[in-house]
Amino acid sequence: MKTGLLPGINLLLTILGVAFCFFPIGLYWWKKLNPNKTYLVISLYWMINGILYAPEIFNWKWYNDITFQITLFYNLLDAPLVILMFYFLFKKKIFKYLMIAFFIFETVMTIWMGYNFDSDNIIIGVGSLICLILNIWGISKYFLKVNHTDNENVMVFVYAGFIFYYGLFAVVFNYNYLHVSGSQRPYVVFVNYAAIILATLLTSYGFWKYAHSVRYGDEHY
C-alpha cells in the first residue's frame, strides 16, 4: 500500500467516486422512474462505472490480472451508452444511425488493429469526443429556450456532468493511454475520480430535484 498525502486523497476520492456512481440508480429506484428509458440508461452508465471501479478500492490481485480485458470491453460500450441516451431522449433516427456507425467503426478498428490497447486508444478517443460534442449540443439546446420542462431541467445537469467528465477525461486519456508513466499515475487517478464525483453529483442533483415518474407514456420532449 502506497503512503503519502496524494495516495491517501486518491483512496478517499476512489471510495467517494464509487459510492456516488450508485446514487443515480438509487434515485431512479426511489423515485420510481422506471418508465423512463433515458433515466435508466444514465443510471446504468454510472452504476457500471461504479461496479468496475469498486475493486480498485481494495487493490485485489485477481482484478489487477483481468483489468486489461475488462477495460477493453467496457470502452467498447462507453460511447454507445451515451448515444443510446440521446436516442431515447429525442427519438431521432440520427442517433440510431450514429450508434450503428460507431459499432461498425469499433468492429473495423478491432479487426484492423486487433483487440488491444492500440485499437482501444482510438475507439475511446473518438467515442469520448463524440460524447463531449453531443452533451455540449444538448446543453446549448437547453439554454436557447426560455421555458423548460422538468425533464429538460434534469437533463441539463446530466449534460453538465458528462461535459465535466469527458472534458477532464481528455487529461486522463492523454496520460493514461498515450503517455503512460508510473510517476504521473497518481495525478491521473486524482483527475479521473474528481471528474466522476463532480459528474455523478450533478446528475444525482438533477434526478433528485426535477425527475419524476413519467405519465401517459410521454418519455421525451
TORPA-4810 file (N, C-alpha, C, O; in nm, 3 decimals):
<nodes>
NODE_1_0.084_-0.118_0.000_0.000_0.000_0.000_0.088_0.124_0.000_0.180_0.137_0.080_M
NODE_2_0.058_0.217_-0.093_0.136_0.339_-0.101_0.093_0.435_0.010_-0.024_0.444_0.045_K
NODE_3_0.193_0.506_0.064_0.164_0.603_0.168_0.195_0.742_0.117_0.265_0.759_0.017_T
NODE_4_0.142_0.842_0.187_0.164_0.979_0.144_0.032_1.051_0.130_-0.074_0.989_0.135_G
NODE_5_0.038_1.183_0.113_-0.083_1.264_0.107_-0.166_1.235_-0.017_-0.286_1.210_-0.006_L
NODE_6_-0.104_1.237_-0.136_-0.179_1.217_-0.259_-0.241_1.078_-0.268_-0.359_1.067_-0.302_L
NODE_7_-0.167_0.970_-0.238_-0.231_0.837_-0.239_-0.347_0.828_-0.141_-0.448_0.763_-0.169_P
NODE_8_-0.335_0.894_-0.026_-0.444_0.893_0.072_-0.566_0.968_0.018_-0.679_0.923_0.034_G
NODE_9_-0.541_1.082_-0.045_-0.651_1.158_-0.105_-0.716_1.078_-0.218_-0.838_1.076_-0.232_I
NODE_10_-0.633_1.012_-0.297_-0.686_0.932_-0.408_-0.772_0.816_-0.358_-0.874_0.784_-0.419_N
NODE_11_-0.731_0.754_-0.248_-0.813_0.645_-0.192_-0.948_0.699_-0.147_-1.051_0.636_-0.171_L
NODE_12_-0.947_0.815_-0.083_-1.073_0.877_-0.040_-1.160_0.911_-0.160_-1.281_0.886_-0.159_L
NODE_13_-1.099_0.969_-0.264_-1.174_1.002_-0.385_-1.228_0.878_-0.453_-1.338_0.880_-0.507_L
NODE_14_-1.150_0.770_-0.451_-1.196_0.644_-0.511_-1.319_0.593_-0.439_-1.416_0.553_-0.504_T
NODE_15_-1.316_0.593_-0.307_-1.431_0.546_-0.228_-1.554_0.633_-0.255_-1.664_0.582_-0.277_I
NODE_16_-1.534_0.765_-0.254_-1.645_0.857_-0.279_-1.696_0.842_-0.422_-1.817_0.839_-0.446_L
NODE_17_-1.603_0.832_-0.518_-1.642_0.820_-0.658_-1.724_0.695_-0.683_-1.826_0.700_-0.751_G
NODE_18_-1.681_0.583_-0.628_-1.753_0.458_-0.644_-1.892_0.468_-0.579_-1.992_0.426_-0.638_V
NODE_19_-1.898_0.524_-0.459_-2.026_0.538_-0.390_-2.122_0.627_-0.469_-2.240_0.593_-0.485_A
NODE_20_-2.071_0.740_-0.518_-2.157_0.834_-0.591_-2.206_0.776_-0.723_-2.310_0.817_-0.774_F
NODE_21_-2.133_0.681_-0.780_-2.176_0.617_-0.905_-2.309_0.543_-0.888_-2.380_0.519_-0.985_C
NODE_22_-2.341_0.506_-0.764_-2.465_0.433_-0.739_-2.580_0.525_-0.698_-2.693_0.479_-0.682_F
NODE_23_-2.553_0.654_-0.683_-2.658_0.748_-0.647_-2.768_0.757_-0.753_-2.886_0.752_-0.719_F
NODE_24_-2.732_0.771_-0.884_-2.838_0.781_-0.985_-2.931_0.659_-0.988_-3.053_0.675_-0.997_P
NODE_25_-2.876_0.538_-0.981_-2.962_0.419_-0.983_-3.046_0.411_-0.857_-3.159_0.364_-0.860_I
NODE_26_-2.990_0.458_-0.744_-3.068_0.462_-0.620_-3.184_0.558_-0.629_-3.295_0.527_-0.585_G
NODE_27_-3.160_0.677_-0.687_-3.267_0.776_-0.705_-3.367_0.728_-0.809_-3.487_0.754_-0.798_L
NODE_28_-3.318_0.659_-0.911_-3.407_0.603_-1.014_-3.506_0.506_-0.951_-3.624_0.508_-0.986_Y
NODE_29_-3.459_0.423_-0.860_-3.546_0.326_-0.792_-3.635_0.395_-0.690_-3.754_0.367_-0.684_W
NODE_30_-3.576_0.486_-0.610_-3.650_0.551_-0.502_-3.764_0.639_-0.556_-3.872_0.643_-0.497_W
NODE_31_-3.739_0.708_-0.666_-3.840_0.798_-0.722_-3.930_0.730_-0.825_-4.012_0.794_-0.890_K
NODE_32_-3.911_0.597_-0.840_-3.995_0.517_-0.930_-3.994_0.575_-1.072_-4.099_0.604_-1.130_K
NODE_33_-3.875_0.590_-1.126_-3.858_0.647_-1.259_-3.853_0.541_-1.368_-3.818_0.571_-1.482_L
NODE_34_-3.887_0.416_-1.333_-3.866_0.303_-1.425_-3.929_0.316_-1.563_-3.877_0.253_-1.655_N
NODE_35_-4.038_0.393_-1.584_-4.087_0.401_-1.722_-3.995_0.479_-1.816_-4.006_0.468_-1.938_P
NODE_36_-3.905_0.560_-1.759_-3.822_0.648_-1.840_-3.692_0.579_-1.881_-3.604_0.557_-1.798_N
NODE_37_-3.681_0.544_-2.009_-3.564_0.471_-2.058_-3.438_0.557_-2.057_-3.327_0.506_-2.038_K
NODE_38_-3.454_0.687_-2.077_-3.338_0.778_-2.075_-3.273_0.776_-1.938_-3.151_0.763_-1.926_T
NODE_39_-3.354_0.790_-1.833_-3.301_0.789_-1.697_-3.239_0.653_-1.664_-3.140_0.645_-1.591_Y
NODE_40_-3.298_0.547_-1.720_-3.244_0.413_-1.694_-3.104_0.399_-1.752_-3.014_0.347_-1.686_L
NODE_41_-3.085_0.445_-1.875_-2.953_0.436_-1.940_-2.849_0.516_-1.861_-2.737_0.470_-1.840_V
NODE_42_-2.888_0.637_-1.819_-2.797_0.722_-1.740_-2.759_0.650_-1.610_-2.641_0.647_-1.573_I
NODE_43_-2.858_0.594_-1.542_-2.833_0.525_-1.415_-2.744_0.403_-1.435_-2.653_0.378_-1.356_S
NODE_44_-2.771_0.326_-1.540_-2.690_0.207_-1.568_-2.548_0.245_-1.605_-2.452_0.176_-1.567_L
NODE_45_-2.533_0.354_-1.680_-2.399_0.401_-1.718_-2.313_0.421_-1.594_-2.201_0.370_-1.587_Y
NODE_46_-2.365_0.495_-1.497_-2.284_0.523_-1.378_-2.274_0.403_-1.286_-2.171_0.384_-1.220_W
NODE_47_-2.377_0.320_-1.281_-2.370_0.201_-1.198_-2.261_0.105_-1.248_-2.187_0.048_-1.168_M
NODE_48_-2.252_0.088_-1.380_-2.149_0.002_-1.438_-2.011_0.056_-1.404_-1.920_-0.020_-1.371_I
NODE_49_-1.995_0.189_-1.414_-1.867_0.250_-1.375_-1.834_0.221_-1.229_-1.720_0.188_-1.196_N
NODE_50_-1.935_0.232_-1.142_-1.913_0.205_-1.001_-1.871_0.062_-0.975_-1.783_0.037_-0.893_G
NODE_51_-1.935_-0.032_-1.045_-1.900_-0.174_-1.029_-1.758_-0.201_-1.076_-1.684_-0.275_-1.012_I
NODE_52_-1.720_-0.141_-1.189_-1.587_-0.165_-1.244_-1.476_-0.100_-1.162_-1.365_-0.152_-1.153_L
NODE_53_-1.507_0.015_-1.102_-1.405_0.085_-1.023_-1.396_0.034_-0.880_-1.293_0.055_-0.814_Y
NODE_54_-1.500_-0.033_-0.829_-1.503_-0.076_-0.689_-1.381_-0.159_-0.647_-1.327_-0.137_-0.539_A
NODE_55_-1.336_-0.256_-0.730_-1.219_-0.336_-0.688_-1.092_-0.254_-0.666_-1.002_-0.299_-0.595_P
NODE_56_-1.084_-0.135_-0.726_-0.964_-0.053_-0.708_-0.950_-0.003_-0.564_-0.840_0.033_-0.520_E
NODE_57_-1.061_-0.002_-0.491_-1.054_0.038_-0.350_-0.971_-0.062_-0.270_-0.896_-0.025_-0.180_I
NODE_58_-0.986_-0.190_-0.306_-0.923_-0.296_-0.228_-0.793_-0.347_-0.290_-0.720_-0.424_-0.228_F
NODE_59_-0.766_-0.303_-0.416_-0.643_-0.344_-0.485_-0.630_-0.496_-0.490_-0.524_-0.552_-0.461_N
NODE_60_-0.740_-0.562_-0.528_-0.740_-0.708_-0.537_-0.650_-0.754_-0.650_-0.654_-0.699_-0.760_W
NODE_61_-0.569_-0.855_-0.625_-0.476_-0.905_-0.725_-0.551_-0.967_-0.843_-0.511_-0.949_-0.958_K
NODE_62_-0.659_-1.040_-0.813_-0.733_-1.106_-0.922_-0.790_-1.003_-1.019_-0.800_-1.028_-1.138_W
NODE_63_-0.827_-0.886_-0.965_-0.879_-0.781_-1.052_-0.768_-0.719_-1.135_-0.787_-0.688_-1.253_Y
NODE_64_-0.653_-0.700_-1.074_-0.539_-0.644_-1.147_-0.500_-0.732_-1.264_-0.453_-0.684_-1.367_N
NODE_65_-0.519_-0.864_-1.248_-0.482_-0.957_-1.353_-0.577_-0.951_-1.473_-0.536_-0.980_-1.586_D
NODE_66_-0.702_-0.913_-1.450_-0.800_-0.914_-1.560_-0.847_-0.773_-1.598_-0.930_-0.757_-1.687_I
NODE_67_-0.793_-0.671_-1.531_-0.839_-0.534_-1.557_-0.818_-0.493_-1.703_-0.894_-0.412_-1.756_T
NODE_68_-0.713_-0.548_-1.766_-0.686_-0.517_-1.907_-0.806_-0.555_-1.994_-0.852_-0.474_-2.075_F
NODE_69_-0.856_-0.678_-1.979_-0.968_-0.725_-2.060_-1.096_-0.651_-2.025_-1.176_-0.619_-2.113_Q
NODE_70_-1.117_-0.622_-1.896_-1.236_-0.550_-1.855_-1.238_-0.409_-1.915_-1.341_-0.363_-1.963_I
NODE_71_-1.124_-0.344_-1.911_-1.113_-0.209_-1.967_-1.141_-0.207_-2.116_-1.213_-0.120_-2.166_T
NODE_72_-1.084_-0.304_-2.187_-1.106_-0.311_-2.331_-1.254_-0.330_-2.363_-1.308_-0.264_-2.452_L
NODE_73_-1.319_-0.420_-2.290_-1.460_-0.449_-2.317_-1.549_-0.330_-2.284_-1.637_-0.293_-2.362_F
NODE_74_-1.526_-0.269_-2.167_-1.612_-0.158_-2.128_-1.597_-0.039_-2.222_-1.695_0.029_-2.251_Y
NODE_75_-1.476_-0.013_-2.268_-1.454_0.100_-2.357_-1.530_0.086_-2.488_-1.556_0.186_-2.557_N
NODE_76_-1.567_-0.037_-2.524_-1.649_-0.058_-2.642_-1.794_-0.016_-2.618_-1.867_0.013_-2.713_L
NODE_77_-1.835_-0.013_-2.492_-1.974_0.018_-2.457_-1.995_0.162_-2.412_-2.108_0.210_-2.410_L
NODE_78_-1.888_0.230_-2.376_-1.898_0.363_-2.316_-1.974_0.462_-2.404_-2.079_0.512_-2.364_D
NODE_79_-1.924_0.489_-2.522_-1.988_0.587_-2.611_-2.126_0.541_-2.658_-2.218_0.623_-2.660_A
NODE_80_-2.145_0.413_-2.696_-2.279_0.370_-2.736_-2.386_0.392_-2.630_-2.500_0.422_-2.664_P
NODE_81_-2.352_0.380_-2.502_-2.449_0.405_-2.396_-2.492_0.552_-2.395_-2.610_0.582_-2.375_L
NODE_82_-2.397_0.642_-2.415_-2.431_0.785_-2.417_-2.515_0.818_-2.541_-2.611_0.894_-2.533_V
NODE_83_-2.479_0.760_-2.654_-2.558_0.782_-2.776_-2.698_0.726_-2.759_-2.795_0.786_-2.804_I
NODE_84_-2.709_0.609_-2.693_-2.840_0.550_-2.667_-2.925_0.641_-2.579_-3.046_0.650_-2.598_L
NODE_85_-2.861_0.709_-2.484_-2.932_0.806_-2.401_-2.996_0.915_-2.486_-3.111_0.951_-2.466_M
NODE_86_-2.920_0.966_-2.583_-2.973_1.071_-2.670_-3.084_1.017_-2.761_-3.179_1.088_-2.792_F
NODE_87_-3.071_0.892_-2.802_-3.175_0.831_-2.887_-3.307_0.820_-2.811_-3.412_0.857_-2.864_Y
NODE_88_-3.304_0.769_-2.689_-3.425_0.758_-2.609_-3.482_0.895_-2.573_-3.603_0.911_-2.562_F
NODE_89_-3.394_0.992_-2.555_-3.437_1.125_-2.515_-3.508_1.200_-2.628_-3.614_1.258_-2.607_L
NODE_90_-3.448_1.198_-2.747_-3.501_1.279_-2.857_-3.577_1.200_-2.962_-3.646_1.258_-3.046_F
NODE_91_-3.565_1.066_-2.959_-3.636_0.981_-3.055_-3.603_1.018_-3.200_-3.690_1.012_-3.287_K
NODE_92_-3.479_1.055_-3.224_-3.435_1.091_-3.358_-3.353_0.978_-3.419_-3.267_0.920_-3.353_K
NODE_93_-3.381_0.946_-3.545_-3.312_0.837_-3.611_-3.162_0.863_-3.627_-3.082_0.769_-3.636_K
NODE_94_-3.124_0.990_-3.629_-2.983_1.022_-3.648_-2.897_0.961_-3.537_-2.783_0.921_-3.561_I
NODE_95_-2.952_0.953_-3.416_-2.876_0.893_-3.305_-2.869_0.741_-3.320_-2.770_0.678_-3.282_F
NODE_96_-2.974_0.684_-3.376_-2.972_0.540_-3.404_-2.866_0.509_-3.509_-2.790_0.413_-3.495_K
NODE_97_-2.862_0.590_-3.614_-2.762_0.569_-3.719_-2.621_0.594_-3.666_-2.526_0.523_-3.702_Y
NODE_98_-2.607_0.694_-3.579_-2.476_0.723_-3.520_-2.427_0.605_-3.436_-2.309_0.571_-3.440_L
NODE_99_-2.517_0.543_-3.362_-2.480_0.429_-3.280_-2.437_0.311_-3.367_-2.338_0.244_-3.338_M
NODE_100_-2.513_0.287_-3.473_-2.478_0.179_-3.565_-2.343_0.206_-3.630_-2.259_0.117_-3.642_I
NODE_101_-2.323_0.332_-3.673_-2.197_0.370_-3.736_-2.080_0.351_-3.641_-1.972_0.309_-3.681_A
NODE_102_-2.103_0.383_-3.513_-1.994_0.370_-3.416_-1.962_0.222_-3.390_-1.846_0.186_-3.373_F
NODE_103_-2.063_0.139_-3.388_-2.039_-0.005_-3.372_-1.959_-0.060_-3.491_-1.869_-0.143_-3.474_F
NODE_104_-1.991_-0.012_-3.610_-1.917_-0.053_-3.729_-1.773_-0.004_-3.719_-1.679_-0.078_-3.751_I
NODE_105_-1.755_0.120_-3.675_-1.622_0.176_-3.656_-1.541_0.092_-3.558_-1.424_0.062_-3.583_F
NODE_106_-1.602_0.054_-3.446_-1.534_-0.029_-3.347_-1.494_-0.164_-3.406_-1.384_-0.213_-3.381_E
NODE_107_-1.584_-0.223_-3.484_-1.557_-0.353_-3.545_-1.440_-0.344_-3.643_-1.351_-0.429_-3.642_T
NODE_108_-1.442_-0.241_-3.726_-1.335_-0.222_-3.825_-1.201_-0.201_-3.756_-1.101_-0.262_-3.795_V
NODE_109_-1.198_-0.117_-3.653_-1.074_-0.089_-3.582_-1.020_-0.214_-3.513_-0.899_-0.239_-3.511_M
NODE_110_-1.112_-0.293_-3.456_-1.071_-0.415_-3.386_-1.015_-0.518_-3.483_-0.915_-0.583_-3.454_T
NODE_111_-1.081_-0.532_-3.598_-1.033_-0.628_-3.699_-0.899_-0.581_-3.757_-0.809_-0.662_-3.779_I
NODE_112_-0.887_-0.453_-3.780_-0.766_-0.398_-3.843_-0.646_-0.400_-3.749_-0.537_-0.442_-3.787_W
NODE_113_-0.666_-0.354_-3.624_-0.554_-0.337_-3.533_-0.548_-0.443_-3.422_-0.450_-0.452_-3.349_M
NODE_114_-0.654_-0.522_-3.411_-0.658_-0.625_-3.308_-0.733_-0.577_-3.185_-0.757_-0.458_-3.166_G
NODE_115_-0.769_-0.674_-3.100_-0.840_-0.644_-2.976_-0.738_-0.611_-2.869_-0.703_-0.696_-2.787_Y
NODE_116_-0.689_-0.488_-2.871_-0.581_-0.448_-2.781_-0.589_-0.298_-2.756_-0.682_-0.232_-2.803_N
NODE_117_-0.492_-0.244_-2.683_-0.495_-0.103_-2.649_-0.465_-0.013_-2.769_-0.497_0.106_-2.765_F
NODE_118_-0.405_-0.066_-2.874_-0.381_0.015_-2.993_-0.513_0.057_-3.057_-0.534_0.174_-3.088_D
NODE_119_-0.603_-0.039_-3.076_-0.735_-0.007_-3.131_-0.821_0.064_-3.027_-0.899_0.153_-3.060_S
NODE_120_-0.807_0.023_-2.901_-0.888_0.080_-2.794_-0.860_0.228_-2.774_-0.952_0.306_-2.748_D
NODE_121_-0.734_0.269_-2.787_-0.698_0.410_-2.773_-0.774_0.497_-2.872_-0.823_0.604_-2.838_N
NODE_122_-0.784_0.449_-2.995_-0.854_0.524_-3.100_-1.004_0.523_-3.074_-1.071_0.626_-3.087_I
NODE_123_-1.057_0.406_-3.037_-1.201_0.393_-3.012_-1.245_0.482_-2.896_-1.344_0.555_-2.909_I
NODE_124_-1.173_0.478_-2.785_-1.212_0.558_-2.669_-1.190_0.706_-2.695_-1.264_0.790_-2.644_I
NODE_125_-1.088_0.740_-2.773_-1.064_0.881_-2.807_-1.175_0.938_-2.892_-1.228_1.046_-2.862_G
NODE_126_-1.211_0.867_-2.999_-1.319_0.912_-3.088_-1.452_0.911_-3.014_-1.532_1.004_-3.026_V
NODE_127_-1.477_0.805_-2.937_-1.602_0.795_-2.863_-1.619_0.907_-2.762_-1.728_0.963_-2.749_G
NODE_128_-1.514_0.939_-2.691_-1.520_1.046_-2.591_-1.545_1.182_-2.656_-1.619_1.264_-2.603_S
NODE_129_-1.483_1.204_-2.772_-1.505_1.329_-2.844_-1.650_1.340_-2.889_-1.710_1.447_-2.878_L
NODE_130_-1.708_1.230_-2.939_-1.848_1.229_-2.980_-1.938_1.261_-2.860_-2.031_1.341_-2.871_I
NODE_131_-1.911_1.196_-2.747_-1.992_1.217_-2.627_-1.983_1.361_-2.579_-2.083_1.420_-2.539_C
NODE_132_-1.864_1.418_-2.584_-1.846_1.557_-2.542_-1.924_1.651_-2.632_-1.992_1.742_-2.584_L
NODE_133_-1.916_1.629_-2.763_-1.987_1.715_-2.859_-2.138_1.703_-2.841_-2.208_1.805_-2.844_I
NODE_134_-2.188_1.582_-2.822_-2.332_1.561_-2.804_-2.384_1.634_-2.680_-2.491_1.695_-2.684_L
NODE_135_-2.308_1.627_-2.572_-2.354_1.691_-2.449_-2.342_1.842_-2.455_-2.424_1.913_-2.396_N
NODE_136_-2.241_1.893_-2.525_-2.232_2.038_-2.546_-2.350_2.084_-2.631_-2.408_2.189_-2.605_I
NODE_137_-2.385_2.006_-2.732_-2.503_2.037_-2.814_-2.629_2.035_-2.729_-2.715_2.122_-2.742_W
NODE_138_-2.641_1.935_-2.643_-2.759_1.923_-2.558_-2.775_2.041_-2.464_-2.885_2.094_-2.449_G
NODE_139_-2.666_2.083_-2.400_-2.676_2.194_-2.305_-2.696_2.326_-2.379_-2.760_2.417_-2.326_I
NODE_140_-2.642_2.338_-2.501_-2.665_2.458_-2.582_-2.811_2.467_-2.621_-2.870_2.575_-2.619_S
NODE_141_-2.871_2.353_-2.657_-3.012_2.348_-2.692_-3.099_2.391_-2.574_-3.201_2.458_-2.592_K
NODE_142_-3.057_2.353_-2.454_-3.132_2.391_-2.333_-3.131_2.542_-2.314_-3.235_2.601_-2.287_Y
NODE_143_-3.015_2.605_-2.327_-3.003_2.748_-2.299_-3.062_2.835_-2.410_-3.076_2.956_-2.392_F
NODE_144_-3.095_2.776_-2.522_-3.161_2.851_-2.629_-3.310_2.869_-2.602_-3.376_2.950_-2.667_L
NODE_145_-3.363_2.791_-2.506_-3.503_2.802_-2.471_-3.520_2.887_-2.346_-3.429_2.897_-2.263_K
NODE_146_-3.637_2.948_-2.334_-3.667_3.032_-2.218_-3.735_2.950_-2.109_-3.696_2.956_-1.992_V
NODE_147_-3.835_2.875_-2.148_-3.909_2.792_-2.052_-3.868_2.647_-2.068_-3.841_2.600_-2.178_N
NODE_148_-3.862_2.576_-1.955_-3.814_2.439_-1.959_-3.905_2.345_-1.880_-3.964_2.383_-1.779_H
NODE_149_-3.914_2.222_-1.928_-3.987_2.119_-1.856_-3.897_2.062_-1.746_-3.776_2.085_-1.745_T
NODE_150_-3.957_1.986_-1.656_-3.877_1.920_-1.552_-3.776_1.825_-1.614_-3.663_1.813_-1.566_D
NODE_151_-3.817_1.758_-1.720_-3.726_1.663_-1.787_-3.605_1.736_-1.843_-3.492_1.688_-1.833_N
NODE_152_-3.628_1.852_-1.902_-3.518_1.932_-1.955_-3.427_1.980_-1.842_-3.305_1.987_-1.859_E
NODE_153_-3.486_2.014_-1.728_-3.405_2.056_-1.613_-3.321_1.942_-1.559_-3.208_1.964_-1.514_N
NODE_154_-3.374_1.821_-1.563_-3.294_1.705_-1.524_-3.174_1.691_-1.617_-3.060_1.675_-1.574_V
NODE_155_-3.204_1.698_-1.747_-3.101_1.670_-1.846_-2.991_1.775_-1.849_-2.878_1.742_-1.886_M
NODE_156_-3.020_1.899_-1.813_-2.913_1.999_-1.817_-2.805_1.965_-1.714_-2.687_1.993_-1.736_V
NODE_157_-2.846_1.906_-1.602_-2.747_1.863_-1.503_-2.672_1.739_-1.552_-2.553_1.723_-1.526_F
NODE_158_-2.743_1.652_-1.623_-2.678_1.534_-1.682_-2.576_1.578_-1.786_-2.463_1.529_-1.787_V
NODE_159_-2.617_1.670_-1.875_-2.524_1.722_-1.976_-2.400_1.783_-1.910_-2.287_1.754_-1.950_Y
NODE_160_-2.423_1.867_-1.809_-2.311_1.933_-1.743_-2.217_1.831_-1.681_-2.095_1.846_-1.686_A
NODE_161_-2.275_1.726_-1.621_-2.193_1.621_-1.562_-2.107_1.550_-1.665_-1.988_1.527_-1.642_G
NODE_162_-2.167_1.516_-1.777_-2.092_1.448_-1.882_-1.987_1.539_-1.945_-1.879_1.493_-1.983_F
NODE_163_-2.018_1.668_-1.955_-1.920_1.763_-2.011_-1.798_1.772_-1.921_-1.684_1.771_-1.969_I
NODE_164_-1.820_1.781_-1.791_-1.707_1.781_-1.697_-1.630_1.649_-1.706_-1.507_1.647_-1.708_F
NODE_165_-1.705_1.539_-1.712_-1.642_1.406_-1.713_-1.558_1.385_-1.837_-1.441_1.348_-1.828_Y
NODE_166_-1.617_1.409_-1.954_-1.543_1.387_-2.078_-1.443_1.498_-2.105_-1.343_1.476_-2.173_Y
NODE_167_-1.469_1.618_-2.052_-1.371_1.725_-2.066_-1.244_1.694_-1.987_-1.134_1.709_-2.039_G
NODE_168_-1.260_1.651_-1.862_-1.145_1.615_-1.780_-1.085_1.482_-1.825_-0.968_1.454_-1.800_L
NODE_169_-1.168_1.399_-1.891_-1.115_1.272_-1.939_-1.006_1.293_-2.044_-0.921_1.206_-2.064_F
NODE_170_-1.009_1.408_-2.110_-0.904_1.438_-2.208_-0.767_1.434_-2.140_-0.669_1.391_-2.200_A
NODE_171_-0.761_1.481_-2.015_-0.636_1.477_-1.939_-0.599_1.333_-1.906_-0.484_1.291_-1.922_V
NODE_172_-0.700_1.257_-1.860_-0.678_1.116_-1.826_-0.635_1.038_-1.950_-0.543_0.956_-1.943_V
NODE_173_-0.701_1.064_-2.062_-0.669_0.992_-2.186_-0.526_1.020_-2.229_-0.455_0.928_-2.271_F
NODE_174_-0.484_1.145_-2.221_-0.351_1.183_-2.265_-0.242_1.110_-2.187_-0.146_1.059_-2.245_N
NODE_175_-0.258_1.105_-2.056_-0.154_1.045_-1.972_-0.172_0.894_-1.951_-0.074_0.820_-1.945_Y
NODE_176_-0.297_0.851_-1.941_-0.320_0.710_-1.908_-0.310_0.621_-2.031_-0.274_0.504_-2.019_N
NODE_177_-0.343_0.675_-2.149_-0.345_0.594_-2.270_-0.230_0.626_-2.365_-0.179_0.537_-2.434_Y
NODE_178_-0.190_0.752_-2.369_-0.090_0.791_-2.467_0.050_0.807_-2.408_0.149_0.777_-2.474_L
NODE_179_0.058_0.854_-2.285_0.188_0.879_-2.223_0.191_0.815_-2.084_0.191_0.885_-1.982_H
NODE_180_0.191_0.684_-2.082_0.186_0.612_-1.956_0.315_0.632_-1.878_0.424_0.611_-1.931_V
NODE_181_0.303_0.672_-1.751_0.418_0.692_-1.665_0.378_0.664_-1.521_0.276_0.714_-1.474_S
NODE_182_0.458_0.583_-1.452_0.424_0.549_-1.315_0.420_0.671_-1.224_0.337_0.677_-1.133_G
NODE_183_0.507_0.768_-1.249_0.511_0.887_-1.165_0.390_0.977_-1.186_0.353_1.054_-1.097_S
NODE_184_0.327_0.968_-1.304_0.211_1.052_-1.335_0.079_0.989_-1.293_-0.022_1.058_-1.281_Q
NODE_185_0.080_0.859_-1.269_-0.045_0.787_-1.243_-0.124_0.843_-1.125_-0.246_0.856_-1.138_R
NODE_186_-0.063_0.878_-1.011_-0.143_0.934_-0.901_-0.221_1.058_-0.940_-0.333_1.079_-0.894_P
NODE_187_-0.162_1.141_-1.025_-0.230_1.263_-1.069_-0.345_1.230_-1.165_-0.449_1.296_-1.165_Y
NODE_188_-0.324_1.127_-1.248_-0.429_1.081_-1.338_-0.547_1.027_-1.258_-0.663_1.056_-1.288_V
NODE_189_-0.517_0.948_-1.155_-0.621_0.893_-1.069_-0.700_1.005_-1.001_-0.822_0.999_-0.992_V
NODE_190_-0.629_1.107_-0.954_-0.694_1.221_-0.889_-0.792_1.289_-0.983_-0.907_1.313_-0.946_F
NODE_191_-0.747_1.320_-1.104_-0.833_1.389_-1.202_-0.951_1.301_-1.240_-1.064_1.350_-1.250_V
NODE_192_-0.927_1.172_-1.260_-1.032_1.080_-1.302_-1.144_1.074_-1.199_-1.261_1.089_-1.234_N
NODE_193_-1.110_1.053_-1.073_-1.214_1.039_-0.971_-1.277_1.173_-0.935_-1.394_1.177_-0.896_Y
NODE_194_-1.202_1.281_-0.946_-1.261_1.413_-0.925_-1.369_1.438_-1.031_-1.474_1.494_-1.000_A
NODE_195_-1.342_1.398_-1.155_-1.439_1.414_-1.263_-1.562_1.327_-1.238_-1.674_1.371_-1.261_A
NODE_196_-1.541_1.204_-1.193_-1.652_1.113_-1.166_-1.740_1.168_-1.054_-1.862_1.167_-1.065_I
NODE_197_-1.678_1.216_-0.947_-1.754_1.271_-0.835_-1.837_1.391_-0.878_-1.955_1.399_-0.845_I
NODE_198_-1.776_1.482_-0.952_-1.848_1.601_-0.998_-1.963_1.563_-1.091_-2.073_1.616_-1.078_L
NODE_199_-1.938_1.472_-1.184_-2.040_1.432_-1.280_-2.157_1.361_-1.213_-2.273_1.390_-1.243_A
NODE_200_-2.128_1.270_-1.122_-2.236_1.195_-1.056_-2.315_1.283_-0.959_-2.435_1.264_-0.943_T
NODE_201_-2.248_1.379_-0.896_-2.320_1.471_-0.807_-2.415_1.559_-0.886_-2.529_1.581_-0.845_L
NODE_202_-2.370_1.611_-1.000_-2.458_1.693_-1.084_-2.577_1.611_-1.134_-2.691_1.658_-1.130_L
NODE_203_-2.550_1.490_-1.181_-2.657_1.404_-1.230_-2.755_1.369_-1.119_-2.876_1.374_-1.139_T
NODE_204_-2.703_1.335_-1.004_-2.787_1.298_-0.890_-2.874_1.415_-0.845_-2.991_1.397_-0.811_S
NODE_205_-2.817_1.536_-0.846_-2.895_1.653_-0.808_-3.011_1.674_-0.906_-3.123_1.703_-0.865_Y
NODE_206_-2.982_1.659_-1.036_-3.088_1.673_-1.135_-3.199_1.571_-1.114_-3.317_1.604_-1.123_G
NODE_207_-3.162_1.446_-1.086_-3.261_1.341_-1.058_-3.344_1.376_-0.934_-3.466_1.368_-0.935_F
NODE_208_-3.273_1.415_-0.827_-3.341_1.442_-0.700_-3.434_1.563_-0.709_-3.545_1.561_-0.655_W
NODE_209_-3.388_1.668_-0.775_-3.463_1.794_-0.777_-3.579_1.793_-0.877_-3.686_1.845_-0.847_K
NODE_210_-3.559_1.736_-0.994_-3.657_1.755_-1.102_-3.719_1.628_-1.157_-3.827_1.634_-1.217_Y
NODE_211_-3.656_1.513_-1.140_-3.708_1.391_-1.204_-3.834_1.342_-1.134_-3.846_1.349_-1.011_A
NODE_212_-3.926_1.292_-1.213_-4.047_1.233_-1.158_-4.094_1.123_-1.251_-4.048_1.113_-1.365_H
NODE_213_-4.184_1.041_-1.203_-4.234_0.929_-1.283_-4.301_0.981_-1.409_-4.372_1.082_-1.407_S
NODE_214_-4.276_0.911_-1.519_-4.335_0.951_-1.647_-4.483_0.915_-1.649_-4.522_0.806_-1.609_V
NODE_215_-4.562_1.007_-1.697_-4.705_0.983_-1.706_-4.750_0.977_-1.851_-4.692_1.041_-1.938_R
NODE_216_-4.853_0.900_-1.874_-4.915_0.888_-2.006_-4.818_0.844_-2.113_-4.840_0.867_-2.232_Y
NODE_217_-4.709_0.780_-2.071_-4.615_0.726_-2.167_-4.529_0.828_-2.238_-4.461_0.795_-2.335_G
NODE_218_-4.532_0.952_-2.191_-4.452_1.057_-2.257_-4.315_1.062_-2.194_-4.299_1.112_-2.083_D
NODE_219_-4.213_1.009_-2.267_-4.080_0.999_-2.212_-3.984_1.102_-2.271_-3.867_1.106_-2.232_E
NODE_220_-4.030_1.184_-2.362_-3.936_1.278_-2.425_-4.003_1.414_-2.437_-4.120_1.431_-2.403_H
NODE_221_-3.926_1.508_-2.486_-3.980_1.642_-2.503_-3.947_1.692_-2.642_-3.983_1.804_-2.677_Y
</nodes>
